């Protein structure tokens, strides 16, 4: 049976339903597919799709999110490819879409993430499982929002994702929405992921600087460098997956942020 879906870029995607040979090219969405119970159906993933790690070894690696091995994907002959507008390269997606059904997400907020879980659930015939994940995520993040208000967290924050040059998560990003949910106000007002200097952050009266574990792997040694430049700010290492993975990882993120908030009040 064939079914047609509309992806989050407004594209019509027609596929054999339910799909039996899936290639996932976004790590957080790969983890979601496994958590929806699609052990047999996932035949290809990227080298960054490391969760759940016990499923990683047995699957064909189709390159990185930004540089896919198109020929290898063609050899796998998937009946569905699942990608993301920000994570994947437009030229790769356009070439793959000439040969296979390609469904794309485009995510900026927690609400978008839950909508994506619902839509992917429908796409792969796992509606009840997707609804249960969304129930856990919605309840958990609503509690986090309430706690942030109760404890008056209200911190001016910068979230750094890169070094040399320093780059931050700005407005119109999923990370910005996660910060806001947990009572943090992003001082970086530019859209997406602008370059920023430590001098600029100092002038923005930043109270809290979060150093992400990905894509740049910030370490303890970087805390001292930034603390010296901005002595009045608190500098912390954080788990980038918890702030930026928008699939079923959000269930685990709830507990992470309960503990994280305790460090802020």
Secondary structure as GFF3:
##gff-version 3
##sequence-region A 1 265
A	DSSP	beta_strand	2	6	.	.	.	ID=ss1
A	DSSP	beta_strand	12	16	.	.	.	ID=ss2
A	DSSP	beta_strand	22	24	.	.	.	ID=ss3
A	DSSP	alpha_helix	27	35	.	.	.	ID=ss4
A	DSSP	beta_strand	42	45	.	.	.	ID=ss5
A	DSSP	alpha_helix	53	56	.	.	.	ID=ss6
A	DSSP	beta_strand	60	61	.	.	.	ID=ss7
A	DSSP	alpha_helix	70	76	.	.	.	ID=ss8
A	DSSP	beta_strand	80	84	.	.	.	ID=ss9
A	DSSP	alpha_helix	90	97	.	.	.	ID=ss10
A	DSSP	beta_strand	102	105	.	.	.	ID=ss11
A	DSSP	alpha_helix	110	123	.	.	.	ID=ss12
A	DSSP	alpha_helix	127	150	.	.	.	ID=ss13
A	DSSP	beta_strand	155	162	.	.	.	ID=ss14
A	DSSP	beta_strand	167	168	.	.	.	ID=ss15
A	DSSP	alpha_helix	174	181	.	.	.	ID=ss16
A	DSSP	beta_strand	184	186	.	.	.	ID=ss17
A	DSSP	alpha_helix	198	203	.	.	.	ID=ss18
A	DSSP	beta_strand	208	212	.	.	.	ID=ss19
A	DSSP	alpha_helix	220	229	.	.	.	ID=ss20
A	DSSP	beta_strand	234	238	.	.	.	ID=ss21
A	DSSP	alpha_helix	240	244	.	.	.	ID=ss22
A	DSSP	alpha_helix	249	262	.	.	.	ID=ss23
###
